[in-house]
């Protein structure tokens, strides 16, 4: 069995954090040549270069990025261990839950799904969240850099990653806007949306597909003012009165309060936004993951019928 030299790994990690060999050496109180030599030893042991030099700058290679992510987890757990042992209160091991959140998933929905899992059976949970495209998050799930992915879509059937998709539930979709924008569309909804200014999520998202089907089914041609890949930016434009925008009905009240908007109406009952939990297949599930799955199913139940 190969024994990893954690001291060499720490030297690499410090250089990755600082971005410069000299600054890392200063923090480690070592000569730059010593740090460089130890990293080269680690590279030989791992069989891959971790840094490459471009001009005067050091850049991590693809392998370096992978090692950096593992090192982040390793040394974070080390800090937790020290804190737990030194604590004057009852020693508790915090479950570490690494979650990928699809950038198409409304952040308020992600909060609703994750917040109940911050404590599992009286034990604290150290939550680490990353936002990205679902495909990239699932790839990280496949190499165990994540424990769970929350998304508005299941894993594609063509995916090479062995992963399980669990439907947590769904919710309807509501159209929101400022009182001034909504007042112009109250009469004869939804036909009043013809020519009305709307803000839409980017192409490819499930919410965008639901909106397009709604417009098609009701023979509506709105005026699309803007499209967004970021749901928070979309809401900010909506708050400014730029146009109407869609949100999941389960968080519509919260969005109205935060962005000072009101609900114009809902999409047809058959148009619902679903949410999925994606986990690595045939992998023992973290207790915190099970807590998320149970809490999410309960949170979505009132909106899924």
Secondary structure, 3 states (H helix, E strand, C coil): CCCCCHHHHHHHHHHHHHCCHHHHHHHHCCCHHHHHHHHHHHHHHHCCCCEEEECCEEEECHHHHHHHHHHHHHHHHHHHHHHHHHCCCCCCCCEEEEEEEECCCCHHHHHHHHHHHHEECCEEEEEEEEEECHHHHHHHHHCCCCCEEEECCCCCCCCCCCEEEEEEEEECEEEEECHHHHHCCCCCCCHHHCCCEEEEECCCCHHHHHHHHHHHHCCCCCEEEEEECCHHHHHHHHHCCCCEEEEEHHHHHHHHHHHCCEEEEECCCCCCEEEEEEEECCCCCCHHHHHHHHHHHHHHHHHHC
